[in-house]
Amino acid sequence: MTDLSGRLALVTGSVQGIGLAIARALAGAGARIAVHGLADAAQAEAACTALRQAGAPEARFFPGDLRAPDQIAALMAEVAGWGGADILVNNAGIQHTAPLADMPRERWDTILAVNLSAAFHTMQAALPGMAARGYGRVINIASVHGLVASVEKAPYVAAKHPRGRRGFGRCHR
């Protein structure tokens, strides 16, 4: 991997699972890591400790519920105050399995908010700083379910389809 010393990476949903693995790889390349997720203090500290052990010169936890645009704005402002994301990985995702006819409307809205709209909000906040610094990378995590539909996962499939996410994050100076 490229040397990322001096770069700050924000990985949404990075206190566990795929997000933590992505953050570990970026930490191993020398990036400072802005850890994000819905976690208690012990989970947040465990993730930060693991990332420092993996090579991150600094790892700091930033809370924020990606269902709420105001909380995303606060998250992005806090990260900007820490230097601004040079690398943004929109990894956080949720799903709910139910037949479409039985899918609660609020669950549909929540899945689209976290899996799709949050990527828009984080990029809209991060891209101006990336352009001003002359460097930026945005990685939006999709899913195989966006290519091969999965029974009873309609909102997840819709939000994770790569065509809906293509073009997000292009940063022109």
C-alpha atoms as an extended CHARMM CRD file, in Angstrom:
* protein
*
       173  EXT
         1         1  MET       CA              0.0000000000        0.0000000000        0.0000000000  PROA      1               0.0000000000
         2         2  THR       CA              1.1030000000        3.5700000000       -0.6010000000  PROA      2               0.0000000000
         3         3  ASP       CA              2.7420000000        5.4690000000        2.2370000000  PROA      3               0.0000000000
         4         4  LEU       CA             -0.0510000000        7.4670000000        3.8550000000  PROA      4               0.0000000000
         5         5  SER       CA              2.0630000000        9.2430000000        6.4590000000  PROA      5               0.0000000000
         6         6  GLY       CA              0.6370000000       12.6740000000        7.1340000000  PROA      6               0.0000000000
         7         7  ARG       CA             -2.8100000000       11.7170000000        5.7810000000  PROA      7               0.0000000000
         8         8  LEU       CA             -6.0140000000       11.4930000000        7.7980000000  PROA      8               0.0000000000
         9         9  ALA       CA             -8.5020000000        8.7360000000        6.9670000000  PROA      9               0.0000000000
        10        10  LEU       CA            -12.1100000000        8.7450000000        8.1640000000  PROA      10              0.0000000000
        11        11  VAL       CA            -13.7180000000        5.3110000000        7.9600000000  PROA      11              0.0000000000
        12        12  THR       CA            -17.4030000000        5.2150000000        8.8540000000  PROA      12              0.0000000000
        13        13  GLY       CA            -18.4720000000        2.1680000000       10.8070000000  PROA      13              0.0000000000
        14        14  SER       CA            -14.8980000000        1.3800000000       11.8110000000  PROA      14              0.0000000000
        15        15  VAL       CA            -15.2790000000        0.1100000000       15.3670000000  PROA      15              0.0000000000
        16        16  GLN       CA            -15.7630000000       -3.4580000000       14.1180000000  PROA      16              0.0000000000
        17        17  GLY       CA            -15.9520000000       -5.7670000000       11.1160000000  PROA      17              0.0000000000
        18        18  ILE       CA            -15.0380000000       -4.6620000000        7.6070000000  PROA      18              0.0000000000
        19        19  GLY       CA            -14.6750000000       -1.0300000000        8.6650000000  PROA      19              0.0000000000
        20        20  LEU       CA            -12.1270000000       -1.8890000000       11.3370000000  PROA      20              0.0000000000
        21        21  ALA       CA            -10.2220000000       -4.0680000000        8.8500000000  PROA      21              0.0000000000
        22        22  ILE       CA            -10.1220000000       -1.2030000000        6.3390000000  PROA      22              0.0000000000
        23        23  ALA       CA             -8.9790000000        1.2000000000        9.0550000000  PROA      23              0.0000000000
        24        24  ARG       CA             -6.2610000000       -1.2910000000       10.0940000000  PROA      24              0.0000000000
        25        25  ALA       CA             -4.9170000000       -1.4110000000        6.5330000000  PROA      25              0.0000000000
        26        26  LEU       CA             -4.8490000000        2.3930000000        6.3410000000  PROA      26              0.0000000000
        27        27  ALA       CA             -3.1860000000        2.5540000000        9.7630000000  PROA      27              0.0000000000
        28        28  GLY       CA             -0.5720000000        0.0780000000        8.5740000000  PROA      28              0.0000000000
        29        29  ALA       CA              0.2260000000        2.4890000000        5.7470000000  PROA      29              0.0000000000
        30        30  GLY       CA              0.8260000000        5.2610000000        8.2940000000  PROA      30              0.0000000000
        31        31  ALA       CA             -2.4440000000        7.2160000000        8.1400000000  PROA      31              0.0000000000
        32        32  ARG       CA             -3.9860000000        8.8610000000       11.1790000000  PROA      32              0.0000000000
        33        33  ILE       CA             -7.4090000000        7.3030000000       11.6570000000  PROA      33              0.0000000000
        34        34  ALA       CA            -10.6950000000        8.9830000000       12.4950000000  PROA      34              0.0000000000
        35        35  VAL       CA            -12.6310000000        6.0530000000       13.9280000000  PROA      35              0.0000000000
        36        36  HSD       CA            -16.4120000000        6.2630000000       13.6610000000  PROA      36              0.0000000000
        37        37  GLY       CA            -19.3790000000        4.2270000000       14.7620000000  PROA      37              0.0000000000
        38        38  LEU       CA            -22.0920000000        3.7060000000       17.3040000000  PROA      38              0.0000000000
        39        39  ALA       CA            -19.9980000000        2.4000000000       20.1650000000  PROA      39              0.0000000000
        40        40  ASP       CA            -19.6270000000        2.6570000000       23.8910000000  PROA      40              0.0000000000
        41        41  ALA       CA            -16.4310000000        4.0630000000       25.3880000000  PROA      41              0.0000000000
        42        42  ALA       CA            -14.8160000000        0.6400000000       25.7680000000  PROA      42              0.0000000000
        43        43  GLN       CA            -15.5020000000       -0.3710000000       22.1390000000  PROA      43              0.0000000000
        44        44  ALA       CA            -14.2450000000        2.9790000000       20.8520000000  PROA      44              0.0000000000
        45        45  GLU       CA            -11.0430000000        2.7650000000       22.8890000000  PROA      45              0.0000000000
        46        46  ALA       CA            -10.4480000000       -0.8510000000       21.8460000000  PROA      46              0.0000000000
        47        47  ALA       CA            -10.7060000000        0.1170000000       18.1670000000  PROA      47              0.0000000000
        48        48  CYS       CA             -8.3790000000        3.1060000000       18.6230000000  PROA      48              0.0000000000
        49        49  THR       CA             -5.8520000000        0.9730000000       20.4960000000  PROA      49              0.0000000000
        50        50  ALA       CA             -5.9270000000       -1.7070000000       17.7750000000  PROA      50              0.0000000000
        51        51  LEU       CA             -5.3320000000        0.9310000000       15.1020000000  PROA      51              0.0000000000
        52        52  ARG       CA             -2.4040000000        2.5010000000       16.9450000000  PROA      52              0.0000000000
        53        53  GLN       CA             -0.9280000000       -0.9830000000       17.3160000000  PROA      53              0.0000000000
        54        54  ALA       CA             -1.4130000000       -1.4810000000       13.5680000000  PROA      54              0.0000000000
        55        55  GLY       CA              0.6930000000        1.6020000000       12.8410000000  PROA      55              0.0000000000
        56        56  ALA       CA             -1.5520000000        4.6570000000       13.0250000000  PROA      56              0.0000000000
        57        57  PRO       CA              0.3780000000        7.5320000000       14.5740000000  PROA      57              0.0000000000
        58        58  GLU       CA             -2.9690000000        8.6940000000       16.0060000000  PROA      58              0.0000000000
        59        59  ALA       CA             -6.4380000000        7.1990000000       16.2140000000  PROA      59              0.0000000000
        60        60  ARG       CA             -9.3650000000        9.0990000000       17.6460000000  PROA      60              0.0000000000
        61        61  PHE       CA            -13.0350000000        8.2040000000       17.9720000000  PROA      61              0.0000000000
        62        62  PHE       CA            -15.7110000000       10.4340000000       16.4460000000  PROA      62              0.0000000000
        63        63  PRO       CA            -19.3290000000        9.5290000000       17.2650000000  PROA      63              0.0000000000
        64        64  GLY       CA            -22.2540000000       10.3000000000       15.0170000000  PROA      64              0.0000000000
        65        65  ASP       CA            -25.5040000000        8.6630000000       13.9970000000  PROA      65              0.0000000000
        66        66  LEU       CA            -25.5270000000        8.4850000000       10.1980000000  PROA      66              0.0000000000
        67        67  ARG       CA            -29.3220000000        8.5030000000       10.1550000000  PROA      67              0.0000000000
        68        68  ALA       CA            -29.2430000000       12.1830000000       11.1130000000  PROA      68              0.0000000000
        69        69  PRO       CA            -27.8090000000       14.7830000000        8.7000000000  PROA      69              0.0000000000
        70        70  ASP       CA            -27.1850000000       17.1970000000       11.6150000000  PROA      70              0.0000000000
        71        71  GLN       CA            -25.0720000000       14.5800000000       13.3900000000  PROA      71              0.0000000000
        72        72  ILE       CA            -23.1780000000       13.8900000000       10.1500000000  PROA      72              0.0000000000
        73        73  ALA       CA            -22.4780000000       17.6230000000        9.8270000000  PROA      73              0.0000000000
        74        74  ALA       CA            -21.1780000000       17.6880000000       13.4150000000  PROA      74              0.0000000000
        75        75  LEU       CA            -19.0410000000       14.5910000000       12.7760000000  PROA      75              0.0000000000
        76        76  MET       CA            -17.5220000000       16.1090000000        9.6510000000  PROA      76              0.0000000000
        77        77  ALA       CA            -16.9000000000       19.4490000000       11.4040000000  PROA      77              0.0000000000
        78        78  GLU       CA            -15.0670000000       17.6460000000       14.2220000000  PROA      78              0.0000000000
        79        79  VAL       CA            -12.9490000000       15.7020000000       11.7250000000  PROA      79              0.0000000000
        80        80  ALA       CA            -12.2290000000       18.9580000000        9.8540000000  PROA      80              0.0000000000
        81        81  GLY       CA            -11.0610000000       20.4450000000       13.1430000000  PROA      81              0.0000000000
        82        82  TRP       CA             -8.6230000000       17.5350000000       13.4970000000  PROA      82              0.0000000000
        83        83  GLY       CA             -7.1310000000       18.3230000000       10.0930000000  PROA      83              0.0000000000
        84        84  GLY       CA             -9.7960000000       17.2080000000        7.6480000000  PROA      84              0.0000000000
        85        85  ALA       CA            -10.2080000000       13.8610000000        5.9410000000  PROA      85              0.0000000000
        86        86  ASP       CA             -7.7680000000       13.2180000000        3.1200000000  PROA      86              0.0000000000
        87        87  ILE       CA             -9.3370000000        9.7880000000        2.6980000000  PROA      87              0.0000000000
        88        88  LEU       CA            -13.0240000000        9.1230000000        3.2830000000  PROA      88              0.0000000000
        89        89  VAL       CA            -14.2840000000        5.5540000000        3.3720000000  PROA      89              0.0000000000
        90        90  ASN       CA            -18.0710000000        5.3160000000        3.4580000000  PROA      90              0.0000000000
        91        91  ASN       CA            -18.3130000000        1.8500000000        4.9200000000  PROA      91              0.0000000000
        92        92  ALA       CA            -21.1210000000        1.9730000000        7.5100000000  PROA      92              0.0000000000
        93        93  GLY       CA            -24.1580000000       -0.0310000000        6.5520000000  PROA      93              0.0000000000
        94        94  ILE       CA            -27.2440000000       -1.6660000000        7.9990000000  PROA      94              0.0000000000
        95        95  GLN       CA            -29.9190000000       -3.9670000000        6.6770000000  PROA      95              0.0000000000
        96        96  HSD       CA            -33.2360000000       -5.5310000000        7.5770000000  PROA      96              0.0000000000
        97        97  THR       CA            -34.7130000000       -8.6600000000        6.0540000000  PROA      97              0.0000000000
        98        98  ALA       CA            -38.4360000000       -8.6200000000        5.3170000000  PROA      98              0.0000000000
        99        99  PRO       CA            -40.7320000000       -9.0140000000        2.3210000000  PROA      99              0.0000000000
       100       100  LEU       CA            -41.2340000000       -5.6390000000        0.6500000000  PROA      100             0.0000000000
       101       101  ALA       CA            -44.9450000000       -5.7180000000        1.4950000000  PROA      101             0.0000000000
       102       102  ASP       CA            -44.0410000000       -6.0630000000        5.1730000000  PROA      102             0.0000000000
       103       103  MET       CA            -41.0410000000       -3.7040000000        5.2340000000  PROA      103             0.0000000000
       104       104  PRO       CA            -41.7520000000       -0.9710000000        7.7860000000  PROA      104             0.0000000000
       105       105  ARG       CA            -41.5620000000        2.4000000000        6.0620000000  PROA      105             0.0000000000
       106       106  GLU       CA            -39.3440000000        3.8280000000        8.7890000000  PROA      106             0.0000000000
       107       107  ARG       CA            -36.9120000000        0.8820000000        8.4110000000  PROA      107             0.0000000000
       108       108  TRP       CA            -36.6990000000        1.5380000000        4.6310000000  PROA      108             0.0000000000
       109       109  ASP       CA            -35.9190000000        5.2000000000        5.3320000000  PROA      109             0.0000000000
       110       110  THR       CA            -33.3080000000        4.3120000000        7.9580000000  PROA      110             0.0000000000
       111       111  ILE       CA            -31.4890000000        1.8600000000        5.6700000000  PROA      111             0.0000000000
       112       112  LEU       CA            -31.3750000000        4.3830000000        2.8150000000  PROA      112             0.0000000000
       113       113  ALA       CA            -30.2480000000        7.1260000000        5.2110000000  PROA      113             0.0000000000
       114       114  VAL       CA            -27.2790000000        5.1160000000        6.5260000000  PROA      114             0.0000000000
       115       115  ASN       CA            -26.3270000000        3.1790000000        3.3920000000  PROA      115             0.0000000000
       116       116  LEU       CA            -26.8190000000        5.8700000000        0.7590000000  PROA      116             0.0000000000
       117       117  SER       CA            -27.6660000000        9.3710000000        1.9800000000  PROA      117             0.0000000000
       118       118  ALA       CA            -24.8790000000        9.3820000000        4.5760000000  PROA      118             0.0000000000
       119       119  ALA       CA            -22.3470000000        8.9070000000        1.7620000000  PROA      119             0.0000000000
       120       120  PHE       CA            -23.7240000000       12.0340000000        0.0660000000  PROA      120             0.0000000000
       121       121  HSD       CA            -23.5790000000       14.0660000000        3.2780000000  PROA      121             0.0000000000
       122       122  THR       CA            -20.0420000000       12.9970000000        4.2220000000  PROA      122             0.0000000000
       123       123  MET       CA            -18.7090000000       13.6080000000        0.7140000000  PROA      123             0.0000000000
       124       124  GLN       CA            -20.4010000000       16.9790000000        0.4300000000  PROA      124             0.0000000000
       125       125  ALA       CA            -18.6470000000       18.0080000000        3.6350000000  PROA      125             0.0000000000
       126       126  ALA       CA            -15.2480000000       16.4480000000        2.8490000000  PROA      126             0.0000000000
       127       127  LEU       CA            -14.7340000000       17.2870000000       -0.8300000000  PROA      127             0.0000000000
       128       128  PRO       CA            -14.1370000000       21.0580000000       -0.5080000000  PROA      128             0.0000000000
       129       129  GLY       CA            -11.2910000000       20.4800000000        1.9730000000  PROA      129             0.0000000000
       130       130  MET       CA             -9.8130000000       17.7570000000       -0.2220000000  PROA      130             0.0000000000
       131       131  ALA       CA             -9.8900000000       20.0780000000       -3.2200000000  PROA      131             0.0000000000
       132       132  ALA       CA             -8.3160000000       22.9220000000       -1.2440000000  PROA      132             0.0000000000
       133       133  ARG       CA             -5.4820000000       20.6310000000       -0.0840000000  PROA      133             0.0000000000
       134       134  GLY       CA             -5.0350000000       19.2270000000       -3.5910000000  PROA      134             0.0000000000
       135       135  TYR       CA             -5.4600000000       15.6530000000       -2.3790000000  PROA      135             0.0000000000
       136       136  GLY       CA             -8.4400000000       13.4770000000       -1.6410000000  PROA      136             0.0000000000
       137       137  ARG       CA             -9.6980000000        9.9600000000       -1.9980000000  PROA      137             0.0000000000
       138       138  VAL       CA            -13.2670000000        8.7270000000       -1.4970000000  PROA      138             0.0000000000
       139       139  ILE       CA            -14.0820000000        5.0440000000       -1.3060000000  PROA      139             0.0000000000
       140       140  ASN       CA            -17.7390000000        4.0530000000       -1.1830000000  PROA      140             0.0000000000
       141       141  ILE       CA            -18.3330000000        0.4690000000       -0.1510000000  PROA      141             0.0000000000
       142       142  ALA       CA            -20.9530000000       -1.2770000000       -2.2620000000  PROA      142             0.0000000000
       143       143  SER       CA            -22.1040000000       -4.8780000000       -1.9910000000  PROA      143             0.0000000000
       144       144  VAL       CA            -22.5680000000       -7.9360000000       -4.1370000000  PROA      144             0.0000000000
       145       145  HSD       CA            -26.2430000000       -7.5260000000       -3.2140000000  PROA      145             0.0000000000
       146       146  GLY       CA            -26.2190000000       -4.4620000000       -5.4300000000  PROA      146             0.0000000000
       147       147  LEU       CA            -25.4040000000       -6.6910000000       -8.4050000000  PROA      147             0.0000000000
       148       148  VAL       CA            -27.2650000000       -9.8630000000       -7.4800000000  PROA      148             0.0000000000
       149       149  ALA       CA            -30.4700000000       -9.1080000000       -5.6490000000  PROA      149             0.0000000000
       150       150  SER       CA            -31.1370000000      -10.8990000000       -2.4130000000  PROA      150             0.0000000000
       151       151  VAL       CA            -34.5850000000      -11.9930000000       -1.3310000000  PROA      151             0.0000000000
       152       152  GLU       CA            -36.2540000000       -9.6940000000        1.1910000000  PROA      152             0.0000000000
       153       153  LYS       CA            -33.4580000000       -7.0860000000        1.2590000000  PROA      153             0.0000000000
       154       154  ALA       CA            -34.9330000000       -4.4890000000       -1.1270000000  PROA      154             0.0000000000
       155       155  PRO       CA            -33.7360000000       -1.3060000000        0.6260000000  PROA      155             0.0000000000
       156       156  TYR       CA            -30.2260000000       -2.7000000000        1.1640000000  PROA      156             0.0000000000
       157       157  VAL       CA            -29.9760000000       -3.8020000000       -2.4810000000  PROA      157             0.0000000000
       158       158  ALA       CA            -31.2270000000       -0.4170000000       -3.6870000000  PROA      158             0.0000000000
       159       159  ALA       CA            -28.7800000000        1.5200000000       -1.5040000000  PROA      159             0.0000000000
       160       160  LYS       CA            -25.7470000000       -0.6350000000       -2.2560000000  PROA      160             0.0000000000
       161       161  HSD       CA            -26.0990000000       -0.8270000000       -6.0440000000  PROA      161             0.0000000000
       162       162  PRO       CA            -22.8210000000        0.5050000000       -7.4700000000  PROA      162             0.0000000000
       163       163  ARG       CA            -24.5040000000        2.4030000000      -10.3400000000  PROA      163             0.0000000000
       164       164  GLY       CA            -26.2620000000        4.6020000000       -7.8070000000  PROA      164             0.0000000000
       165       165  ARG       CA            -22.9140000000        5.3290000000       -6.1700000000  PROA      165             0.0000000000
       166       166  ARG       CA            -20.7720000000        5.7340000000       -9.3090000000  PROA      166             0.0000000000
       167       167  GLY       CA            -19.5580000000        9.2550000000       -9.7900000000  PROA      167             0.0000000000
       168       168  PHE       CA            -19.8610000000       10.0940000000       -6.1010000000  PROA      168             0.0000000000
       169       169  GLY       CA            -16.6870000000       11.6630000000       -4.8620000000  PROA      169             0.0000000000
       170       170  ARG       CA            -15.1580000000       13.0330000000       -8.0110000000  PROA      170             0.0000000000
       171       171  CYS       CA            -13.1160000000       15.9480000000       -6.8760000000  PROA      171             0.0000000000
       172       172  HSD       CA            -12.0780000000       18.5070000000       -9.4520000000  PROA      172             0.0000000000
       173       173  ARG       CA             -9.8080000000       21.3260000000       -8.5900000000  PROA      173             0.0000000000
